[in-house]
Amino acid sequence: MKIETSYWSAIPVDYDELWKFADEATDEIERLEDTVESYKKTANDLATRVAQAEEKIEKLRKALDVYERERERFRHANPEITGEYFLTGGHGERDANQLPQYVRICPAYGCAFEVVYEKTEKTVTYEGS
């Protein structure tokens, strides 16, 4: 153990301890850098998994939307089974989409009356109105 006075100050310096500290600090830095690299790989893996999960969620939402529309279509196309209201006809002037000005709707299968609805200029789509 060699204790000397530093050139820059009057503080005694133990060079063996200083070298030991430098070696330990270097080892700790390398260990921490390895840990950081490991965390970066883990973060990249997680980001990839999150992106894949988001894609799957989007596909499932689209499939659910199609299923719900088909379920509604079935319910109204088979009123004798489901008891839902159904379209019985239309009359009046037709627009560019061949939709009539008025439609007749029966509230349930076997009802003795119909209700007439008139078309408005409001358009509603699956993306919103």
ChimeraX attribute file (.defattr): number of C-alpha atoms within 10 A of each C-alpha:
attribute: neighborCount
match mode: 1-to-1
recipient: residues
	/A:1	7
	/A:2	9
	/A:3	12
	/A:4	12
	/A:5	11
	/A:6	11
	/A:7	9
	/A:8	6
	/A:9	8
	/A:10	9
	/A:11	11
	/A:12	12
	/A:13	15
	/A:14	14
	/A:15	13
	/A:16	12
	/A:17	13
	/A:18	11
	/A:19	11
	/A:20	11
	/A:21	12
	/A:22	12
	/A:23	12
	/A:24	12
	/A:25	12
	/A:26	12
	/A:27	12
	/A:28	12
	/A:29	12
	/A:30	12
	/A:31	12
	/A:32	12
	/A:33	12
	/A:34	12
	/A:35	12
	/A:36	12
	/A:37	12
	/A:38	12
	/A:39	12
	/A:40	12
	/A:41	12
	/A:42	12
	/A:43	12
	/A:44	12
	/A:45	12
	/A:46	12
	/A:47	12
	/A:48	12
	/A:49	12
	/A:50	12
	/A:51	12
	/A:52	12
	/A:53	12
	/A:54	12
	/A:55	12
	/A:56	12
	/A:57	12
	/A:58	12
	/A:59	12
	/A:60	12
	/A:61	12
	/A:62	12
	/A:63	12
	/A:64	12
	/A:65	13
	/A:66	12
	/A:67	12
	/A:68	12
	/A:69	12
	/A:70	12
	/A:71	12
	/A:72	12
	/A:73	12
	/A:74	14
	/A:75	17
	/A:76	18
	/A:77	15
	/A:78	14
	/A:79	18
	/A:80	14
	/A:81	11
	/A:82	13
	/A:83	14
	/A:84	17
	/A:85	19
	/A:86	20
	/A:87	16
	/A:88	13
	/A:89	13
	/A:90	17
	/A:91	13
	/A:92	11
	/A:93	10
	/A:94	12
	/A:95	9
	/A:96	6
	/A:97	6
	/A:98	8
	/A:99	14
	/A:100	16
	/A:101	15
	/A:102	17
	/A:103	18
	/A:104	17
	/A:105	17
	/A:106	19
	/A:107	18
	/A:108	17
	/A:109	15
	/A:110	10
	/A:111	9
	/A:112	8
	/A:113	10
	/A:114	17
	/A:115	11
	/A:116	15
	/A:117	12
	/A:118	12
	/A:119	12
	/A:120	8
	/A:121	5
	/A:122	6
	/A:123	8
	/A:124	8
	/A:125	6
	/A:126	6
	/A:127	5
	/A:128	6
	/A:129	7
